[in-house]
Amino acid sequence: MRFLILLLVSAGLASAAPAKPADKLFEDPVVAKGQGFTVTLGQVEEEFLAYKASMAASGRPVQNEQRDEFLKKFLERIIVTKLLLQRATTEDRAKAAATVEKFVTEAKKRATSEEAFNRQVESTGMTADVWRAKLLDRAIIEEVFNREVKGKITIADEQAKKFYDENPEKFRQKETFKIGYILKLTVDPRTMASPGGAVPLSEAEQKAKREELEKALARAKAGEDFAKLAKEFSEDPGSRDTGEVMFQRGQLLPDLEDSIAKLAVNEVSDIIKTRLGYQIVKLLERMPEHTVDFAKVQERIKEALVVQEADKKTAGYVDGLKKAAGVEILDERYKP
């Protein structure tokens, strides 16, 4: 209950008995227990405070009257986390660690800078080490759940085909474009994750960005390899690393989509101004609206049906773990 001690100290109420260590002044009651673990109220409150800070940073504050309801939910989450972590194998942990490393690497690329990435982590209300540790726990839990629940579910070809035939609208694909693009930012990348919105660069800086892009445009229209130009000029990690992206109608801003739709295949656009900056686009491929063949989505359908079946089994699976571990909720306020 560290936060309670801090509140009392700030109010001048925790200085009356200095002879007693601070961590002994207040008991941290156990609110739940099971085979091999206990959960204290302080642990649950820490989860709640981190969530509350994250919500406040995103402009969605949590009301005080919601506290007990959230504590009940976080207690349940902690219990399930501990139960699943107990079942993790060495292989589960190794796979999870690899998943987390990949996720963090990609997140840093998307953030455009180390500073912007650190700011995003701080907005969660956690330190970088705590944030990474929680990511790892979640990844381990997913591995355990995949092995013990999802991995035991089999979907036959006939089930997948039945779903495909009964849900034709789900496999109707809108007009799709494959493009290469080069983006020069006209906003400060360090503020792109800010709740208040990205801060524009100065007019002089924006002018310099446009001049740089004009050089790239001239070289692209002269026939230079667009992917190489993207690596050289683009300030967007996605286009810089791959040189291309695919999107369907409705996924981009209408003005940008309209500009792209007017291009012929292999044609390079003029400079287009968007809310993030200036960009040029090369249309690489255009695919008309159509129904995707069953063969192309069969495995994806099976995966979706496995998830559906796993969702149905989750409550029973968790209840079984709780029963086997003899889980008890010791505080009446937090019982289901």
N, C-alpha and C positions, 0 to 999 in steps of 0.2 A: 504493500500500500504506500509506495514511495510518494505518489502524488499527494496523498492526504497529509503526510508529514511536511511536504513542501508548502502546502497551503497553510498549515498551522504555523509554521515558522514565519511565513510572510505576514501573518496576522499577529505575530508576537505572542503566540499561545503555546509554543513548544519549548520555551526557554526556562520553565519553572523548575525542572529537575535535571540539571546538566550532568549529575553524577551517573545517570543511567544511560547506556548506549542508545542511540536513536533507534536502532533496529529492534530494541527490546521494549520501546515505549508502546508500540502498537502490535498486537498480534495480527497475523495474516491468516485468517481462518481457512481451513480446508473446506471447500464447498462440494467436492466430489472426489470419489476414490474408486479404484478398481485394481485388479491384480497387476502389481508392478508400477503403479503410478498414483499420484494424488494431484488435485488441481486446487490452487488457492484462490481466494477472492482477488488478491493482488494481481495474479496472472490474468484473470478475466478482465479486470479493470484496465490493465495495460493494453490489452487488445482493443478495448472500447475506446480508450483515449487516442490510440493511434488512428483508429477509424474516424473518430470525431475530428481530429486534426486534418485528416485527408479530405473529409467532406467539407470542412470549413474553407480549406484552400481552394476547393472547386466551386465555392459559392453556394453550397447546400448544407447549411448548419444543422446539426442534430439537436432537437429540443430536449431539455432536461427531463421532461416527463416521459421520454422514450427510453430513459436509461435502463430501467430494470428489464424491459423487453429485449433490449439489445444485449444486456449481460447474459440473459438466458440463452440467446442465440450463440453468443461467443463461447459460453461454457460448453454447449453442445459441440461446437466446432473443435474446441480444444480436446474434448474427450475423444471424438472420432479421430482426430489427428494422432493422438497418443496411441490409440488402439491399432491404427494402420501402420504407424511407424514401428511398432513392436513386431509386426509381421513382415517387415522388409528384409529381403535377402541381400547378400553382398552384391549380387548382380543387379538387383533393383536400385541400390544406392549408386552403383557405378553408372548405370544408364541415366539416372536422374541428374548426377553431377555433370555429365556430358550435355544433357538437355539445357541445364541452367547456363553453362558456359556459352552455348550457342545463342541462347536467348539474350544474355547480357551483351554479347558482341554485336548482335543485330540491333539491340536497343541503343547502343552507343552510336552506331552508324546513323540511325534514324534521327538521333538528337542533334546531329550536325557538329557538336563540340562536346568535350569532356565536361565543361562548365554547365552546359544546358542539360546534359545527362544527370549530373549531380543535383541540379535544381529539381529535376523531375523526381528523383529519389527522395529528396528532402520534403517534397510536397506530400509524400505519403505519411509523414509524421514519424518516420523511422530513420535510424542511422543506416549507412550503406551496408554495414556488417549484418545488422538485424534484417534488413530488407533481403539481402542475399540468402541468409539462413532460412527465412520464411519461404523464399522461392524454392530452395532446395527441399524443404519439408513437403511443399505442395507437389513437387516433381516426384518425390519418393512415393507419396500417397497415390499419385496417378499410376505409377508403375505397379504398385501393389494391387490397386483396383483393376487395372488392365489384366494382370495375371490371374487374379482370383475370381473375377466376375466376367469381364468382357471376353477374356481369353477362352472361357468355357461356353460361349454362345456361338452357335453355327447357324448361318442363314443360307437356305438352299437357293439355287438359281430360280426355281419356280416362285419362291416368295418375292424375290427381287423383281421378276417379270410382272407379277401380279401388281405390285406397287407401281411400277412404271406405267402399266396399262390403265390403272385407276386414277393416276395423277398426271395427266398429259400436260397440264399447265406448268408443272414444276420443271419440265424439260424443254420448254419453249425458250430458246435463247434469243435475246434481243440482238439488234445489229451490233456487231463487235468490231473494234478497231485495234490494230496492233501498230504502235507508234514508237519512234525514237524521239527523245526531246532533250533540250538543253535549257536549264533554268539558271538565271542569275537573280539572286535574292535582292529585293529592295526593302527588306525588313531586317532588323537585327536578329540573327538566328538564336541569340541567347534569350530572347523574349518570346520565342514561338510557342513555348509551353506555358507561358504566363496566363493566369486566369483573366487578366485584363486585356489580353490580346497582344499581338506582335506590334512592336514599335517600329515605325518607318525609319529608314536611313535618311540622312540629309539629302537635299536636292543634288548637291555636288557628287555625293557618293552614288546616288541613283543614276545620274548622268554618266558617270564612269562605268557603271555596270552595263548600261545600254551600249556604250561604245565598244566594250569588250564583246558583247553579244553580236554586234554588227560585224565584227571581224570574223566570228565563228560562222555567221550567216553567209558572208561572202565566200568563205572557203567551202561551206556545205553546198552552196549553189554552183560552185566550180567543180563539184564532183568528188570532193574528199570523203573518206569513209566517215559516216555520221557517228558510228559508235566510238571511234577514236576521238572525234571532236568532243563528244559528250564526256569522255574521261578527262580531256584536257580542260574543258571550259565549265561543265555543269557543276552547280553547287547543291544539287540534289543527290543524296547517296544512291537512291534507286536507279536513276538514269545514268549516273556516273559509273556505277559498277556493272550494270547489265546493258546499258545503251538502249533499252526498249521496255515497253510496258503494254499490257492489254487492258482494255476497259470496254464496258457495254454502255449503250445509250442510257443516260440518266445517272451515270456515276460521276460525271464531271459537271462543272458549271455550264449552263446552257450556251453562253457566248463562246466558251472555249470549244465545246463539242461542235457547235455550228461551224467554227473556223476549220476544225479538223475535217468535218464531213464534206467540206467544199474542195478538199485536196484530192488530186488523183494519186493513185498508188505510186510511191517513190518520189512524190513531189514534196518540196520543202516549203514550209509556210514563211510568211514575213514575221516580224517580231510581234508577239501577242502579249498584251499587258494583263496580268492577273493580280489577285490580292497579295500574292507572295513575291511577285517580281515579273521580270521579262522572260519570255521563253520562245524558242523556235521549235517547230515540230516537223518530223518527217513521217508521212503516212507509209507504213511498211506493208500493211495488209488490211483488207476490209472484208468482213464476213456478213452476209445478209442475215436477217432474222430467219430462224429455222428451228425445227425440233431435233434435239440431239439424239443420235441413234442409241438404242438400248446398250449395244456392246460397249459404247464409250463411257456409259455411266453405271454399268452393272456393279462394278466393285464399289463405287461411291454409294450406291443405293444400299448395298450390303452393309457397308460401314455405318450408314445412318440407321439402319434397322437394328444393328447390333447395339448402338447407343440407346435406341428406344427400349430394347429389351433389358439392357443393363439398368436403365433408369427405373424400370419396374421392379427390378430385383434389389435395388440399393437399400431401401428401407429394411427389408427382411435380412439382408446381409449385415447391416450395421446392428440391427437388433440382436442378431446371433452373436456378434462379437461382444456386445455389451453383456449379454447373458453369460457367455463363457468367461468373461473377465470379472463377473460379479460387480458391475458398475452400480454405485449408489450416489444419488444426489443428496447431500446432507443438509442443504439449506432449502427450506420449503418454498422460498420465493422463486427459486430457479428450477423447480420441477416442471416437467412438461404439462 
